[in-house]
Structures are given as structure tokens and as C-alpha cells.
Amino acid sequence: MRIRKPFAGAFIALIFLSAAAGFSPSDYSIPSYKQSDKALHFVAFFLLTLAFYWILETSRRKVLQYTFIVCTIGLGVASEVAQGLLPIQREFDPYDIAANVSGSLIALALCNWYHKRMIERKRAARGYNAVAGDDELDVELGEGVDGQETGVVRSTVDVELDRWDENEEDWETTDPDPVIGNGVNAATVVAVPEDLEDGKKRS
């Protein structure tokens, strides 16, 4: 599991900006739209979720779970609850939570859709046909390769013929059976029993 540093830096910067605005005293004026800061909550958590989703370079299912837990539940809900409990003269507002969760879920759905399309394009470009049950794995990241067969693979006849000089000792070197006459191979001649020969002489 690797970390994409540009997205991590953007997420940290957004966290600081959101914390400065969300946990500031009530007399601090927060930018609002039509006397409401719900649009700001929506945009903030949309961007937070968008940045966090692409931080971890792992399978789509894991990224989806981590982002939902951290951004949608942890930041979107828990931060508003903590905001109401802290002595900063700010009241708990369930509509702020609704705006946070809405922005986070929409960003999560868009990122998940784009991530799936990106994986499908990479698989199609590599000529990879997905196996049932493996659609959640990022093959390009090395996931799901533990179950592949390992060992020596027998080479084809064409490859063996191309390398006949390298594998000369593996080829059959026994001499062919001698030919008696009329094209008859000595290995195909069947021995005649002695009693059969005696019967022919008596007759």
C-alpha cells in the first residue's frame, strides 16, 4: 500500500482550513451563501473526500471503506458532535451534518465510479479478461497474484526446435534398427519357433 503525496498534502491543507473555520469562535465571520454556511460545508467535505480517496494506492474496495469511515463518518459526523461539545460557543446543528455527509457521499460515489472505469480501461489495454470475483482487485498493483501457478512450464515444440543445438543431449541419439532386405526392419521380424520349423521339414 503506497501513499500518493500530492493528494496527501492537499488533504492536510484542507483539514487545516476546515478546522480553522469550524472550530473558530462564534464571533468569527465564516463565508456563507444566502445567510447559510451549508453550501460551504458541502463544498468542504466534497473536496476533503475527493483528496482522501486518492491518497492510498490500494484496491477499490479498501479505498471505499477507508474513505467512508474517515471522511463521511469521522469528519462529517464526529467533527460536528465535537464542535457542539467544545467550549467555543458553537451550537450543534444537524443540518451541518447533512451537508457534510451529502458532499462526502457525492464525492465518494464519483471517485468510486471513476476508479472502476480506470481499472477497466487498464485491463482492456493489457488484454486482461477479468475472472468472476476478481473485479475488486487492482491487478496492476500486484494484488491477487498469489494464487497464480508457479513452476516450470513446458516449452512448445517450436521452441525446442529453435533451440535444438542447446538441447542436443536431450534428443534421442540411438542408432536406427538395421534393415534386412526389401525394406524390412529387423525389429519387426518375429522369431519362428523351432517345432514349427521341424514340422515344415517333415512335410
C-alpha positions in Angstrom: 0.0 0.0 0.0 1.6 3.2 -1.2 0.7 6.9 -0.5 0.3 9.5 -3.2 2.0 12.5 -1.7 0.3 15.3 -3.7 -3.2 14.1 -2.6 -2.0 13.7 1.0 -0.6 17.2 1.0 -3.9 18.6 -0.4 -5.9 16.7 2.2 -3.8 18.0 5.1 -4.1 21.6 3.8 -7.9 21.2 3.5 -8.0 19.8 7.1 -6.3 22.8 8.5 -8.5 25.2 6.6 -11.7 23.3 7.7 -10.6 23.1 11.3 -9.7 26.8 11.4 -13.2 27.7 10.1 -15.2 25.0 12.0 -13.6 25.4 15.5 -13.2 29.1 15.4 -15.2 31.3 18.0 -18.7 32.2 17.1 -17.8 35.9 16.6 -15.5 34.9 13.7 -17.4 35.5 10.5 -17.5 32.5 8.2 -18.2 33.0 4.5 -21.8 32.0 3.7 -24.2 31.9 0.8 -27.6 33.5 1.4 -27.1 33.7 5.1 -26.3 30.0 5.3 -23.0 28.1 5.6 -24.4 24.8 4.4 -23.0 25.3 0.9 -19.6 25.8 2.5 -19.9 22.6 4.5 -21.0 20.7 1.3 -18.0 22.0 -0.8 -15.5 21.5 2.1 -16.4 17.8 2.6 -16.7 17.2 -1.1 -13.1 18.3 -1.5 -11.9 16.5 1.6 -13.4 13.2 0.4 -12.0 13.8 -3.1 -8.5 14.3 -1.8 -8.5 11.5 0.7 -9.9 8.9 -1.7 -6.8 9.1 -3.9 -4.2 9.1 -1.1 -4.0 5.3 -0.6 -2.9 3.3 -3.6 -4.7 0.0 -3.0 -7.8 -1.9 -4.1 -11.0 0.0 -4.9 -13.0 -1.8 -2.1 -10.4 -0.9 0.6 -10.2 2.8 -0.5 -14.0 3.0 -0.5 -14.2 1.6 3.1 -11.4 3.8 4.4 -12.8 7.0 2.8 -16.3 6.4 4.1 -15.1 5.7 7.7 -12.6 8.6 7.8 -14.4 11.3 5.9 -18.1 10.6 5.9 -18.4 9.2 9.4 -15.3 10.5 11.2 -15.1 14.0 9.9 -18.6 14.6 8.7 -20.5 13.5 11.8 -18.0 13.2 14.7 -16.5 16.7 14.0 -19.9 18.3 14.3 -20.6 16.5 17.6 -17.2 17.5 18.9 -17.9 21.1 17.8 -21.0 21.2 19.9 -19.3 19.8 23.0 -16.3 22.1 23.0 -16.5 25.4 24.8 -16.2 27.6 21.7 -19.8 28.9 21.8 -20.9 27.0 18.8 -24.2 25.1 18.7 -24.8 21.6 17.3 -26.6 21.8 14.0 -27.9 18.6 12.4 -28.2 20.4 9.1 -24.5 20.9 9.1 -24.1 17.1 9.4 -26.5 16.6 6.5 -24.5 19.0 4.3 -21.2 17.3 5.3 -22.5 13.8 4.6 -24.1 14.8 1.3 -20.9 16.4 0.0 -18.8 13.4 1.1 -21.1 10.8 -0.3 -21.4 12.5 -3.7 -17.6 12.8 -3.9 -17.2 9.2 -2.8 -19.6 8.0 -5.5 -17.9 10.0 -8.3 -14.4 8.8 -7.2 -15.5 5.2 -7.0 -17.1 5.3 -10.4 -14.1 6.9 -12.0 -11.8 4.4 -10.2 -13.7 1.5 -11.6 -13.6 2.9 -15.1 -9.9 3.5 -14.8 -9.3 -0.2 -13.8 -11.4 -1.4 -16.7 -9.5 0.7 -19.2 -6.2 -0.6 -17.9 -7.4 -4.2 -18.1 -8.7 -3.7 -21.6 -5.4 -2.1 -22.7 -3.5 -5.1 -21.4 -5.9 -7.6 -22.9 -6.8 -8.9 -19.5 -10.1 -10.7 -19.1 -11.5 -10.3 -15.6 -12.3 -13.5 -13.7 -15.5 -13.7 -11.7 -14.8 -12.5 -8.2 -11.7 -10.6 -9.1 -13.3 -7.3 -10.2 -12.4 -5.6 -6.9 -8.6 -6.2 -7.3 -6.1 -3.9 -8.9 -4.0 -6.3 -10.8 -1.7 -3.6 -11.9 -0.8 -3.1 -8.2 0.1 -6.8 -7.7 -3.0 -7.8 -5.9 -4.5 -11.2 -6.4 -1.3 -12.7 -7.9 -0.6 -15.0 -5.0 -2.8 -17.7 -6.4 -1.2 -17.9 -9.8 0.7 -21.0 -10.7 4.4 -21.1 -10.3 6.9 -23.6 -11.5 8.5 -24.8 -14.7 6.3 -24.5 -17.8 7.0 -27.0 -20.6 8.2 -25.3 -23.8 6.4 -25.9 -27.1 7.8 -28.0 -30.0 8.6 -24.8 -32.0 10.8 -23.5 -29.1 12.5 -26.9 -28.7 13.3 -27.0 -32.5 14.7 -23.5 -32.4 17.0 -24.5 -29.5 18.0 -27.9 -30.8 21.6 -27.1 -30.5 21.2 -26.1 -26.9 19.2 -29.2 -26.0 21.2 -31.7 -28.1 21.9 -34.0 -25.3 18.1 -34.4 -24.7 17.5 -35.7 -28.2 17.4 -39.4 -28.9 20.8 -40.5 -30.1 20.4 -44.3 -30.5 21.1 -45.8 -33.9 18.2 -46.9 -36.1 17.5 -50.6 -36.4 19.2 -52.3 -39.4 17.2 -53.1 -42.5 17.4 -56.8 -43.6 16.1 -56.6 -47.1 13.1 -55.4 -49.2 12.8 -52.5 -46.7 12.0 -54.9 -43.8 13.1 -53.6 -40.4 14.9 -56.1 -38.3 13.0 -55.0 -35.2 9.7 -56.1 -36.9 10.9 -59.7 -37.6 9.2 -62.3 -35.4 11.2 -65.3 -34.3 9.8 -68.6 -35.6 9.5 -71.4 -33.0 11.8 -74.5 -33.6 8.9 -77.0 -33.6 7.2 -75.1 -36.4 10.4 -75.3 -38.4 10.7 -79.1 -37.8 7.1 -79.6 -39.0 7.8 -77.8 -42.2 10.9 -80.0 -42.9 8.9 -83.3 -42.3 6.3 -82.2 -44.7 
